[in-house]
């Protein structure tokens, strides 16, 4: 048994001594490196969000994370290397309070999470709603003498919205970006976007809106007798 152990120890002894020396030198170099602290502002990541819920808080705080570790390692870390997660499984509608602790922060190996703030925060939730609303075009401009705007059509005529129930139910229409139809004689089609003012409501299937403008020359009688 002792012979086997002896052969194991002496086998490639030179390489083993080199590896051991390198490890000792590396440890000594790291141990001499100054320990510093850095802070990052990190978006909070919500995991396992229930399918039928929407966050209704317009502002969700970012996590202020303070890390401690060897200076060379911390200098190479960016915000993308640090993650703060909150699990939302089982959450229901209403306002809820969540805690933030260093245990919820994922950072590179060898780096200590010293502090995370805020220690807790509140977020509101509502049921998810889907609703179809008409698109209202906004057409402006000056037309050639004798011409007037006679028809405006929109394609698609409606869009589907999704978001928190109370917010979606308060929206009756979507508006297009302003369209300057100055100088149009006859027919012209413009491609634009539709939007709603509520930032918590979004379009289910975003698509470009085609607005067709038709102008016609007024008859002399219509001009004289508006």
N, C-alpha and C positions, 0 to 999 in steps of 0.2 A: 504493500500500500504506500509506504514511504517512498519507494522508488518511482511509483507512478506519479505521486505528487511532486517529486523532485524533477522528473522529466517535464511535467506540465509547467513548472515555474521557470525552468531553464530554457524551454523551447522558445525560439525567437526572442531570447532575452534582450538582445540589443534593441529590437523594435519596440518591445514593451517598455524599456527604459526611456526611449525617445518619446513615446506616447505619454508616459507618466510625467516626464519633464515638461512637455508641451502643456499638459493639463495644469500642472502647478504654475507655470509661467502665465497661462491665461487667467487662472484664478487670481493670481497676484496682481495682474494688470487691471482686472475688473474691480478688485477690492480697493485699488487705489483711485478709481474713477470717482469723481464727486457725485453725490446723490442730490438730485434737484427735483423740483416740483413744477408741473405745468398744468394749465387749466384749459378745458375745451368746452365749447357750447355745442351740445349734441341734441338733435331732434329725438324726441321720445318715440320709440317704435311700439305700435300696438299690435299684439299678436292675438290670434284666435278671436277675431271680432265676429260676433253673431251675425249671420247672414241678413237678418231682418232689421238690423239696427243701424242708425246713422249718428255720428257725433254732431251735436248742434252747437257746441262751443266754438265761437269764431276764432278765439285765440287759445292755443294750447301751449303752455310754457315749454321752453327748451330746458334740458338738464344741464346744469353747470357742474362738470366733472373735474375733480382735481386728482392728478396722478403723481406718484412718486417713484423714482427709480434712477438707475445709472444715467448720467448725462448723455453719453453717446446713443443709448437706446431711445431715450425720450425725444431726442432731437430728430429722430427718424420717424416718429409717430405722427400721424395726421388724424383729423377728426373721423376719417373713414375707417380707421382702425379701432374705434371705440363705439360701442353700441349700448344703448339703454333701452330695456324692454319692459313692457307692462302687459300682463295677460288679461284679456277681457272676456274669457270664457265664463258664461253664466251671468253676464251683466244684463240688466233689464232697463226699461225706460226710466228717465228721471235723472237727477244729479247724483253723482257718485264721487267718493274721495278715494284716491290711490296714494299709497306710500312709495317713496323712492329710497332705496338703500344701496350701498356699495355692492351687495350681492346681485343686484339687477344690472350691473354694469359689466360688460364684457370688454376686456382690455388685453393687449399682447402679454404673452407669458413673461414673467419676471418683473412686471410692473404692478405696483400696489395702487388700488383705488382708495384714496385717502378720504374723499368726501364727495357727496352728490347732493345737489340742491336744485329745486326745493325739496324739503323732506317729504312733503305731500302736496297734492294738487287736486282740483275738482274739475270734472268733465261732465257735461250733460248729454243725454242720449234720447233719441226719439225713434219711433217706428219709421221704417223706410216706406216711401210712397212713390208711385209712378203715375204720371198724369200727362195727357196730351193737351197742348194748348195751341191756339192759332198763332201764326206769324204775321205781325203787322209791319208792312214796309214803311220806311221813312224816305220820302222822295222830295228833293228840293231842286231849285234851279230856275233859270230864266229861259223862256222859250222864244224862238224867233217870232217876229211880229206876225200877228194873225193866227198863231198856233196856240192851242191850249191842251193841257193834259186831260185825256178822256178815259184812260183805262190803265190800271196797274194790276198785274197778276203776280202771284208768288208760287214758286215750286221748290220744295214741298210747301203746302199751305199750312201744315202743322208740324210741330216737333214734339218729341216725348221727353219729359223732364223726370228726373229722379233726385231724391234727397229726403231730408227730414219731413215727416208728414205735415206738421204745422206750417212749415215754410213753403212746401209745394202747393198746399191747398190755398195759399194766399196769392198765388200767381195766376192771372187770367190770360196773359198773352206774352209773347216774346217779340222783341223789337229787332229790326235789322239795323246794321250800321247805316248812317246817313248816306244816301245815294244822290249825287249831283247829276241830274239829268239835263243840265243846261245844253241848249243847242240841238236837242233831239227833234228830228223831223220824221214823223212816221213811227217806226218801232225800233226799240233798242233793248237789249238784255244785259243786265249787270249781275255779276256774281259777288256775293258778299256773305257776311256771317249774321247769325241771329244770337241774341243774348238775353239774359234776364239779370236784373240788378242784384238779386240775392246771391251772395258768394257761396252759400251752402247748397245751392241747387245747381245741378249740372245737366247737360243734355245726355240722354241715354246713348244715342248713336249720333255723334257729331257729324254734321254734313254741311256742305256749302249751300247757300240759298240763291236761287236764280230769280231775279226780279225783272219782269218785262214791263217796259213803259211804252205807252202808245199816245202819240199826240196827233191831233187832226187840225186842219185849217178851219177856222171859224167862217161860217157864211157871213155875208155882208149884213144880212138882217139880224143875225145873232149878235154881230158886233155893235150894230146900231141900237138893238133892243135887248140888252143883256137880261 
